[in-house]
Amino acid sequence: MSKFDPYYRSLSDFQKSLQRFFPQRQIILRTEEKMYTLRLTTIHQAVAFCCMIVLGGWVLVSSGLVVSHSDRIRAKEIQIKDARTGYEHLLAQLNVYNRRINEITDQLDKNSSLMVSLVDKQYDLLDQKIRLDDAGNNKKSRGSVNSDPVEKSDAQNRKKDTRAWISKSKQIDVAIGRLELDRLRVVDQREVLHSSLDELKSEMRDATNTHEKTDFINSKGLNNRRLNIELNLAASETLGLLTRVDQLEKELREMEGIQLMLFHRFSEVANEKIDHISTSLKSTGLEVDDLLSEMKKEYGSGGPFIPVDPIKKNIGPINESLVSLNSRVQKLTELENLLSIMPLKAPLTKAWITSGFGVRKDPFSGAYARHLGTDFGAAYNSEIFSPGSGKVSFAGWRGRYGRLIEINHGMNISSRYGHLAKILVKEGDFVTRETVIGLLGNSGRSTGPHLHFEILHNGKQLNPMKFLRVGNDVLKES
């Protein structure tokens, strides 16, 4: 189109620009007989060009999106692969840790069972030793006075029994020592197992921290899941704790029942011993309560005053039983202290009675006279023992007694030992039971070697054999 064409001059600048880029074109299609003409206007060409531009842009954008999506998918696949690898590694570690924990737990269970077994064996051996000691104490006896010759063979039998008892006691002590060594070895093994368990816990903690720091772990989601698991575990543990509390309450009630039974049994044993000692002491003709009162006055007690809370009315059966048991044990302790003081053991180990307490024919005049003691025959210079604790109030020559020792045992009770060959203590000495105080002799008004033995209460002579029978009945050799 010429620029001088009136149509061209009527076009706008935009249309003229389109005309320059997209001039009108004609496409002539010719066949053998016909000819076709296809006219392409400026508008048609511009529209076709815009469509091609849009199509090309869409293809480029689509290709970019496809490539980017493929890259993201590839990255996700790598993450998934890493996560799977990490998960498999974590499962392998957990399996190893679980196996090791099970092994350590099994070993701890075996260790605990072995410890319980060793403790039970120790208790059994200690119980055997206590029974053996009780049997040995019942068999041992010193100072029994009997004129029967069979006593010598009985003494030999007791010596054999004592040697067998000592041998058996030593065997039990060795077994107890071995069990103690085994127990210490088990304790060391337990410490090693606990140390291994602590190391395993540390390794598991490190492994967990390592996996938490990986890129594919969402810390927020992990914390939420952990919180849910902890809540579930807390609920389960709460239920388990409630069940355990019920079991412990049941066990506590059973233990209270056992404690009550033991308290009652101990109280019964204490009452039996108290009744036995009190009954035996009454056979001497003395009042036990008066003796205890005198003993408390003479030996005394004291200390700073420290007040305690007043006992409530509803203190429970266990506390009531404990208070009752304490009072019985205190009474038994007082009686045992009384037994340790009173002259209840024979003053000679091997002796026979030559003259009893009461009326007899005088060995010099042949007339009937009162004999206020008991005479024991034994070998000359035989050792004489103190039959109880006390303080020597006299040691020297006293008329018809010859060489005499007098011991004040307290509670207005004293004992005398006459016709001695030698005095081995002096006035003011404190003696205990079985302390050698002198040697048997023939001093003073005496027809031959013997010991004249007296026991006095408030200055009045009492039958010594009553006291010695009480000693044979209630005392035990330690």
DAHUDA-V241567 format. One record per helix or strand. SS is the DSSP state (alpha for helix, beta for strand). FROM is the first residue (numbers start at 0). LEN is the number of residues. If there is no record, write none. Layout:
# DAHUDA-V241567
[[SS/FROM/LEN] [SS/FROM/LEN]]
This chain:
# DAHUDA-V241567
[[alpha/5/4] [alpha/12/9] [beta/24/6] [beta/34/6] [alpha/41/98] [alpha/149/63] [alpha/218/64] [alpha/287/12] [alpha/315/26] [beta/351/4] [beta/357/4] [beta/367/4] [beta/373/4] [beta/382/3] [beta/389/9] [alpha/398/3] [beta/401/9] [beta/412/11] [beta/429/2] [beta/435/6] [beta/449/8] [beta/459/3] [alpha/463/11]]
